[in-house]
C-alpha cells in the first residue's frame, strides 16, 4: 500500500514540499533529502513556467494607422503620379526647394516612372515582341478549349431550330 501511495505522488519542484527540504538539509537527514529530490520531475518543461502569449499581428498597415503616417511611397507610377509630380514641380517653381521637399514629404511621388501598357516590361523589350506575343500579354483570361461535345451541341441546336421553324 505504501508503494502505491508513493507512485501517486507527483512532485514537480521544491515549492510543493514547503520547508521539508530545508529542514532535511539543516538537520542532516540525507535519506529524506535524497528521497525528496528523487521525487522531482526530470522533465525541464515541468519546471519552467510557461505562459500563453497572445500573438498580435503587427502589419505595416496597422503601424501606419497607429502612428498616423502617410501611405508608403509608390514604387511604380500610375496615372495619379503625374498629377503629384506636376504639383511638386509647381511648388518648386513657386516656393523653392523647401516647398518642394515639404510637398514630397506630404504626398510622396513614385520612385520610378515606367511606360504604361507594357505589362511591366521595359519599353524596348515590349516593342521587340511580336504583335501576337503583345496580344497574348494583353489577354486577362486564358483561352478556353472547345468543349468536347461541340458536335452534339451543334446538332441539337440545329434540330431545335428546325422544330421551331416548322411550328
C-alpha positions as CSV (number, residue, x, y, z in Angstrom):
1,X,0.0,0.0,0.0
2,X,2.9,2.4,0.7
3,X,4.3,1.7,-2.8
4,X,1.0,2.7,-4.4
5,X,0.9,6.0,-2.5
6,X,4.5,6.8,-3.4
7,X,3.7,6.2,-7.1
8,X,0.8,8.6,-6.9
9,X,3.0,11.5,-5.6
10,X,3.7,13.8,-8.5
11,X,6.2,16.3,-7.1
12,X,7.4,18.7,-9.7
13,X,9.5,21.2,-7.7
14,X,10.6,22.2,-4.2
15,X,7.7,24.6,-3.7
16,X,5.3,21.7,-3.3
17,X,7.2,20.4,-0.3
18,X,7.3,23.7,1.5
19,X,10.1,23.8,4.1
20,X,10.6,20.0,4.2
21,X,13.8,20.1,2.1
22,X,15.3,22.9,4.1
23,X,14.7,21.1,7.4
24,X,16.2,17.9,5.9
25,X,19.3,19.8,4.9
26,X,19.7,21.7,8.2
27,X,19.1,18.6,10.4
28,X,21.4,16.4,8.3
29,X,18.8,13.9,7.2
30,X,20.4,12.8,4.0
31,X,18.0,10.0,3.3
32,X,14.9,12.3,3.5
33,X,16.7,14.9,1.3
34,X,17.6,12.2,-1.3
35,X,14.0,10.8,-1.3
36,X,12.5,14.3,-1.8
37,X,14.9,15.1,-4.6
38,X,14.2,11.8,-6.3
39,X,10.5,12.6,-6.4
40,X,11.1,15.7,-8.5
41,X,10.2,15.6,-12.2
42,X,13.1,15.1,-14.6
43,X,11.3,17.0,-17.4
44,X,12.6,20.5,-17.7
45,X,9.3,21.6,-19.2
46,X,7.6,20.9,-15.9
47,X,10.0,23.2,-14.0
48,X,9.9,26.1,-16.5
49,X,6.9,28.4,-16.1
50,X,5.3,28.9,-19.4
51,X,2.6,31.5,-20.1
52,X,0.4,31.6,-23.1
53,X,1.3,34.7,-25.0
54,X,-1.3,36.2,-27.2
55,X,0.4,36.8,-30.6
56,X,-0.7,40.1,-32.0
57,X,-0.3,40.5,-35.8
58,X,1.6,43.7,-36.4
59,X,1.4,44.7,-40.0
60,X,2.8,47.7,-41.9
61,X,-0.8,49.0,-42.4
62,X,-1.6,48.8,-38.7
63,X,1.6,50.6,-37.7
64,X,0.9,53.3,-40.2
65,X,-2.6,53.7,-38.8
66,X,-1.4,53.7,-35.2
67,X,1.3,56.4,-35.8
68,X,-0.9,58.3,-38.3
69,X,1.6,58.0,-41.1
70,X,1.0,58.5,-44.8
71,X,0.8,55.6,-47.2
72,X,4.2,54.3,-48.4
73,X,5.9,55.8,-51.4
74,X,4.7,54.2,-54.6
75,X,7.4,52.1,-56.3
76,X,5.9,52.4,-59.8
77,X,4.0,55.2,-61.4
78,X,0.3,55.2,-62.3
79,X,-2.0,57.9,-63.7
80,X,-2.2,59.8,-60.4
81,X,1.6,60.0,-60.2
82,X,1.8,62.6,-63.0
83,X,-0.5,65.0,-61.1
84,X,1.5,64.6,-57.9
85,X,4.8,65.4,-59.9
86,X,3.2,68.4,-61.5
87,X,2.1,69.7,-58.2
88,X,5.6,69.3,-56.7
89,X,7.2,71.0,-59.8
90,X,4.8,73.9,-59.3
91,X,5.7,74.1,-55.6
92,X,9.4,74.1,-56.6
93,X,8.9,77.0,-59.0
94,X,6.7,79.0,-56.7
95,X,8.3,78.4,-53.3
96,X,11.8,76.9,-53.9
97,X,13.4,73.7,-52.7
98,X,12.0,73.7,-49.2
99,X,8.4,73.9,-50.6
100,X,9.1,71.0,-53.0
101,X,10.5,68.9,-50.2
102,X,7.5,69.6,-48.0
103,X,5.2,68.6,-50.8
104,X,7.2,65.4,-51.4
105,X,7.0,64.5,-47.7
106,X,3.3,65.1,-47.5
107,X,2.5,63.2,-50.7
108,X,5.5,61.2,-52.0
109,X,5.8,60.7,-55.7
110,X,6.6,57.4,-57.3
111,X,10.2,56.2,-57.3
112,X,10.3,55.2,-61.0
113,X,8.2,56.2,-64.0
114,X,7.8,53.2,-66.2
115,X,6.0,53.3,-69.5
116,X,2.4,52.3,-69.2
117,X,0.6,49.5,-71.1
118,X,3.8,47.4,-71.5
119,X,2.7,44.8,-68.9
120,X,5.6,45.7,-66.5
121,X,8.2,45.0,-69.2
122,X,10.8,47.6,-70.2
123,X,9.7,49.6,-73.2
124,X,12.5,48.3,-75.6
125,X,11.7,44.7,-74.7
126,X,8.0,45.2,-75.1
127,X,8.4,46.7,-78.6
128,X,10.7,43.8,-79.7
129,X,7.9,41.4,-79.1
130,X,5.8,40.3,-82.0
131,X,2.2,41.5,-82.3
132,X,0.9,38.0,-81.3
133,X,3.0,38.0,-78.1
134,X,1.9,41.5,-77.3
135,X,-1.8,40.4,-77.8
136,X,-1.2,37.4,-75.6
137,X,0.2,39.6,-72.8
138,X,-2.9,41.7,-73.0
139,X,-5.4,38.8,-72.6
140,X,-6.7,38.6,-69.0
141,X,-8.2,35.2,-69.2
142,X,-6.6,32.2,-70.7
143,X,-8.1,30.8,-73.9
144,X,-10.8,28.2,-73.3
145,X,-10.6,25.0,-75.3
146,X,-13.5,23.9,-77.4
147,X,-16.0,21.7,-75.5
148,X,-15.6,18.0,-76.1
149,X,-19.3,17.7,-77.1
150,X,-19.4,20.6,-79.5
151,X,-20.7,18.4,-82.4
152,X,-23.6,17.2,-80.2
153,X,-24.5,20.8,-79.2
154,X,-24.5,22.0,-82.8
155,X,-26.7,19.1,-83.9
156,X,-29.1,19.7,-81.0
157,X,-29.2,23.5,-81.8
158,X,-29.9,22.7,-85.5
159,X,-32.8,20.3,-84.6
160,X,-34.3,22.8,-82.2
161,X,-34.2,25.5,-84.9
162,X,-35.8,23.1,-87.4
163,X,-38.6,22.3,-84.9
164,X,-39.3,25.9,-84.1
165,X,-39.2,26.8,-87.9
166,X,-41.9,24.2,-88.7
167,X,-44.2,25.1,-85.8
